[in-house]
Amino acid sequence: MPTDSEPELRNITVSLMREIRVAQDTVGVAHATAGLWECIARQLAPIIGLGGFHSLFLRSLQLTRASLPWLALADSSDRSQAQTVDLLLNLDGRDANEALGASDLLLSNFIELLVVLIGGALTLRLLRPLSRNDAAYEPSPESPE
């Protein structure tokens, strides 16, 4: 579904993946990926709620798994923690390029779903500040619950 904001959304995806791409090994990719998702959750929670974020994240995982069947999902009712932990375990078990590709596809799927939910303009407004952050994505001591 092409939109006027599509080129900028692609640029934001590339920018958000920046810290993940510089990781030198699979553990680094998994760690940077977890940090990115925590930042995204904190940014979106005031607009769509944590439940909305977790639902979009789970759907994104399902869509990504269609292309990458090794990306298993947790059989847990606690979507918030199980998803991130599962993602980290799955990424940590792959080579760095596979983990990077999975992270990129997951983020792209998530952004596409977010655009459908809230529109391209609001998605840009919400994600643009994260894409300009020069700090590495570090997981916070507490998860955004």
Steps between C-alpha positions, in 0.01 A plus 500: 500500500706795372463825690654845477695422817643170373850630404542672835374191684765293319763754608379477859521121487858521376584754769339292777697197384828697514597387850406143427706495179819603679479203736793270444342172601166333556490589869555865408221485241263343754591757767461798264171359369361470853604857573335628185171328583503641853547849356218448251270368774568805719441735207172341388344406835348845564321484163400136452557363851731217596230249411476651153877495464521136610221399262677669207830347604348151517335542160831623357672191640236281337546672163876477527479133591324434169833578330723376783342190657790465746373813676279320752239670716443451869199300609433739784217723601755753627562665165716782632797305634465177304523671162823683569664206675396266218631740239835530678536123537415445136734768373780386728480154345562620141798649325532879511378553142190287554425678828545838332270403213235379743520822702468708185201303371329509839541877522373549144195284570432689821521839331267386221243386757538824694435700183180304443393563860583868546600625155829596340517857629456407867738204463762738365444748783537227761800315357698793363639601845626145556673493163693816588624363831876458480522291816517124476183314586562369845236289670375678808524330838120486513286401208223739388206330666 
